[in-house]
Amino acid sequence: MDGLESLYARLRLDPLAHLGRKSVRLIDPYEMGYEMGRAARGHPPLKSELSGRAFQQWAEQKYCWTADMGCRQNVIAFAVLFSADEQVAFDTYFSMREAARRELGADAATAEEDHFQPPKGLLEFIRSEHFRARPGLYIGHPRLDALWALCSGFVWAEKDLGIEASEAQVFTSGFQSWIEARFPFSKGVPWNRTLDFLALSDPGRAWSSFYDALEAFAAGCGPDSLSKTGEQVLQGITRQVLATNPNASPQEIAAKFRQTVKNICPM
């Protein structure tokens, strides 16, 4: 990969393979993950023919809504505003980018901008308390599709650098297999979509369920293990039964109700 424009060309050619779906909101998380993957191996950020600052200023001037007037929206938000949906906005965003490059000419590439330098490891980063508590600083919103895109970008950067079987690649493939084994109905479906489905498309609940699943996976728990919520429910049932029958076996109680609890609390 010789520059940011080449990366964008690949995203436009096959957004499903890289972003999980065609959505303009997933471009930034993927790019961030890609730059993280490069930085982790000592490579500099990709060069761009259009700096982010120049692109932002161009969009603000074009749509007459500038920082001086209270503008806090980025170019992607402008693309969404003028498109019917996120898929259309995906194409709109790149059309805007091409227009900005043409109109700005030599002014498109301004001085290099500061780049965030995260922890070197993908797992170290996504498991850090700072990221868990403030995902909006990095991926816009606590959404699993954005987190999936960030992980995808990191892994693709490593692949482009000729790195195989890294910690990040072992994690992403292993966690995907673990989720598929845990929820066989979703075989072949990316883990973020499965967890969103189980959370009834509630972003906050899906975000929490991801970390519960991640910790179970990292701890070596099998795909058939109870979820964190399930363990709490089973403990509550066991206490209630023992309160009415002190001579009962806690192990037998747990064995009796375990599958029922698992069915009720899949996550």
C-alpha positions as MATLAB code, in Angstrom:
seq = 'MDGLESLYARLRLDPLAHLGRKSVRLIDPYEMGYEMGRAARGHPPLKSELSGRAFQQWAEQKYCWTADMGCRQNVIAFAVLFSADEQVAFDTYFSMREAARRELGADAATAEEDHFQPPKGLLEFIRSEHFRARPGLYIGHPRLDALWALCSGFVWAEKDLGIEASEAQVFTSGFQSWIEARFPFSKGVPWNRTLDFLALSDPGRAWSSFYDALEAFAAGCGPDSLSKTGEQVLQGITRQVLATNPNASPQEIAAKFRQTVKNICPM';
ca = [
       0.000    0.000    0.000;
       1.752    3.162   -1.187;
      -0.677    5.818    0.003;
      -4.070    6.646    1.432;
      -5.608    7.020   -2.017;
      -4.693    3.403   -2.803;
      -6.322    2.296    0.440;
      -9.489    4.184   -0.413;
      -9.533    2.687   -3.907;
      -9.528   -0.769   -2.361;
     -12.343    0.115    0.013;
     -14.446    1.370   -2.876;
     -13.760   -1.768   -4.870;
     -14.745   -4.220   -2.112;
     -16.250   -2.526    0.967;
     -17.769   -5.801    2.215;
     -14.395   -7.539    2.598;
     -12.815   -4.637    4.451;
     -15.629   -2.818    6.245;
     -18.140   -5.603    6.714;
     -20.753   -3.587    4.829;
     -20.911   -0.557    2.571;
     -21.179    2.308    5.035;
     -19.506    5.696    5.013;
     -19.368    5.670    8.824;
     -16.970    2.718    8.823;
     -14.251    4.375    6.724;
     -12.622    6.254    9.596;
     -12.522    3.291   12.038;
     -10.997    1.098    9.325;
      -8.404    3.727    8.446;
      -7.527    4.174   12.107;
      -7.071    0.424   12.528;
      -4.941    0.299    9.400;
      -2.664    3.083   10.637;
      -2.449    1.380   14.035;
      -1.341   -1.837   12.346;
       1.366    0.006   10.435;
       2.533    1.941   13.491;
       2.759   -1.266   15.505;
       5.363   -2.480   13.001;
       7.293    0.768   12.873;
       5.857    2.093    9.612;
       4.876    5.759    9.139;
       1.322    6.891    8.345;
       0.182    6.601    4.752;
       0.763    9.708    2.682;
      -2.283   11.462    1.307;
      -2.874   13.789   -1.619;
      -5.567   15.498    0.455;
      -5.002   16.246    4.127;
      -7.859   15.793    6.546;
      -7.646   19.425    7.614;
      -7.783   20.720    4.037;
     -10.715   18.426    3.217;
     -12.625   19.587    6.292;
     -12.073   23.244    5.504;
     -13.133   22.686    1.894;
     -16.396   21.042    2.988;
     -17.159   23.777    5.497;
     -16.668   26.496    2.900;
     -18.606   24.603    0.239;
     -21.672   24.129    2.423;
     -21.383   27.475    4.225;
     -21.286   25.936    7.688;
     -17.888   26.642    9.190;
     -16.126   26.262   12.526;
     -16.682   29.975   13.157;
     -20.417   29.338   12.840;
     -20.346   26.411   15.266;
     -19.660   23.561   12.849;
     -18.600   20.387   14.655;
     -19.527   18.017   11.831;
     -16.855   16.224    9.822;
     -16.953   15.538    6.083;
     -18.557   12.134    6.579;
     -21.446   13.825    8.399;
     -21.873   16.190    5.440;
     -21.949   13.191    3.085;
     -24.677   11.562    5.191;
     -26.656   14.811    5.296;
     -26.853   15.004    1.505;
     -27.495   11.293    0.865;
     -30.496    9.034    1.226;
     -28.639    6.455    3.337;
     -25.163    5.381    4.443;
     -24.538    3.355    1.281;
     -25.284    6.318   -0.966;
     -23.248    8.503    1.399;
     -20.296    6.154    0.859;
     -20.176    7.112   -2.813;
     -21.004   10.744   -2.046;
     -18.038   10.972    0.329;
     -15.551    9.818   -2.287;
     -17.104   12.093   -4.917;
     -16.610   14.970   -2.495;
     -13.033   13.915   -1.921;
     -12.287   13.873   -5.640;
     -13.908   17.300   -6.060;
     -11.841   18.732   -3.206;
      -8.609   17.402   -4.705;
      -9.440   18.979   -8.068;
     -10.447   22.337   -6.646;
      -7.661   22.670   -4.095;
      -4.877   21.473   -6.364;
      -1.474   22.045   -4.769;
      -3.136   23.282   -1.575;
      -4.749   19.891   -0.975;
      -1.690   18.430    0.740;
      -0.904   20.667    3.701;
       1.644   20.163    6.444;
       1.622   16.765    8.105;
      -0.920   16.409   10.878;
      -0.507   14.860   14.286;
      -1.395   11.182   14.407;
      -2.689    9.349   17.429;
      -0.202    6.795   18.705;
      -2.147    4.012   20.436;
      -0.705    1.003   22.272;
       1.059   -1.290   19.824;
      -1.188   -4.316   20.196;
      -4.744   -4.503   18.890;
      -5.964   -6.482   21.898;
      -4.112   -4.194   24.280;
      -5.883   -1.239   22.738;
      -9.463   -2.531   22.611;
      -9.190   -4.015   26.121;
      -7.768   -0.822   27.606;
     -10.066    0.922   30.056;
      -9.606    4.214   28.241;
     -10.964    2.842   24.964;
     -13.775    0.880   26.634;
     -14.955    3.962   28.515;
     -14.458    6.496   25.700;
     -14.885    4.732   22.343;
     -16.381    7.908   20.895;
     -12.938    9.505   20.919;
     -11.720    6.902   18.436;
     -14.553    5.327   16.456;
     -17.340    7.879   16.779;
     -19.830    5.787   18.746;
     -19.734    2.569   20.814;
     -20.890    0.500   17.840;
     -19.678   -2.998   17.121;
     -19.630   -2.534   13.359;
     -17.113    0.300   13.845;
     -15.042   -1.848   16.204;
     -15.110   -4.691   13.681;
     -13.916   -2.283   10.962;
     -11.065   -1.075   13.193;
      -9.949   -4.675   13.793;
     -10.227   -5.389   10.079;
      -8.047   -2.401    9.220;
      -5.374   -3.480   11.701;
      -5.263   -7.028   10.320;
      -5.226   -5.871    6.688;
      -2.288   -3.563    7.435;
      -0.355   -6.526    8.798;
      -1.218   -8.642    5.780;
      -0.072   -5.882    3.433;
       3.229   -5.827    5.316;
       3.610   -9.573    4.828;
       2.943  -10.439    8.477;
       1.107  -13.695    9.106;
      -0.232  -15.420   12.244;
       0.138  -12.308   14.411;
      -1.592  -11.903   17.757;
      -4.235   -9.697   16.104;
      -4.899  -12.218   13.338;
      -5.088  -15.144   15.771;
      -7.496  -13.165   17.925;
      -9.825  -12.020   15.126;
     -10.079  -15.456   13.518;
     -10.260  -17.278   16.856;
     -12.925  -15.019   18.300;
     -14.992  -15.324   15.129;
     -14.830  -19.126   15.351;
     -15.684  -19.019   19.069;
     -18.787  -16.897   18.435;
     -19.880  -19.191   15.598;
     -19.473  -22.246   17.842;
     -21.369  -20.510   20.641;
     -24.244  -19.463   18.372;
     -24.394  -22.036   15.529;
     -27.367  -20.289   13.907;
     -25.029  -17.480   12.849;
     -22.297  -19.525   11.185;
     -20.500  -17.420    8.594;
     -21.885  -14.162   10.014;
     -19.356  -11.599   11.344;
     -19.274  -11.553   15.141;
     -20.425   -7.930   15.382;
     -23.650   -8.684   13.534;
     -24.343  -11.737   15.694;
     -23.904   -9.785   18.928;
     -26.005   -6.897   17.595;
     -28.743   -9.386   16.716;
     -28.719  -10.928   20.188;
     -28.774   -7.464   21.769;
     -31.905   -6.590   19.750;
     -29.848   -3.922   17.968;
     -29.270   -2.023   21.231;
     -25.753   -0.532   20.757;
     -25.070   -0.167   24.484;
     -26.103   -3.707   25.302;
     -24.184   -5.084   22.318;
     -21.070   -3.173   23.403;
     -21.242   -4.677   26.903;
     -21.936   -8.157   25.554;
     -18.869   -7.956   23.320;
     -16.595   -7.325   26.272;
     -18.226  -10.084   28.317;
     -17.666  -12.479   25.399;
     -14.134  -11.202   24.825;
     -13.133  -11.762   28.440;
     -14.615  -15.266   28.400;
     -12.769  -16.059   25.174;
      -9.487  -14.615   26.486;
      -9.869  -16.602   29.710;
     -10.088  -19.844   27.736;
     -13.764  -20.521   28.458;
     -15.422  -22.859   25.995;
     -18.095  -21.673   23.580;
     -20.694  -23.562   25.642;
     -19.900  -21.644   28.848;
     -22.570  -19.518   30.463;
     -22.542  -15.810   29.838;
     -21.702  -13.454   32.687;
     -25.404  -12.702   33.120;
     -26.204  -16.409   32.960;
     -23.731  -17.185   35.750;
     -25.350  -14.535   37.935;
     -28.841  -15.868   37.233;
     -27.781  -19.449   37.972;
     -26.187  -18.386   41.251;
     -29.419  -16.622   42.193;
     -31.499  -19.716   41.411;
     -29.122  -21.895   43.423;
     -29.407  -19.611   46.452;
     -33.206  -19.614   46.247;
     -33.389  -23.418   46.072;
     -30.950  -23.815   48.966;
     -32.992  -21.363   51.039;
     -35.993  -23.700   50.836;
     -34.011  -26.948   50.838;
     -30.685  -26.570   52.680;
     -29.832  -30.233   52.094;
     -29.885  -29.914   48.320;
     -26.637  -30.214   46.358;
     -25.506  -26.914   44.782;
     -23.841  -28.898   41.999;
     -27.032  -30.796   41.222;
     -29.079  -27.595   41.260;
     -26.661  -25.921   38.856;
     -26.659  -28.953   36.546;
     -30.473  -29.061   36.536;
     -31.008  -25.416   35.629;
     -27.886  -24.695   33.588;
     -29.320  -25.328   30.111;
     -32.508  -23.437   30.897;
     -30.493  -20.444   32.073;
     -28.281  -20.631   28.999;
     -31.333  -20.549   26.745;
     -32.778  -17.559   28.607;
     -29.473  -15.661   28.868;
     -27.461  -16.323   25.695;
     -25.378  -13.208   26.348;
];
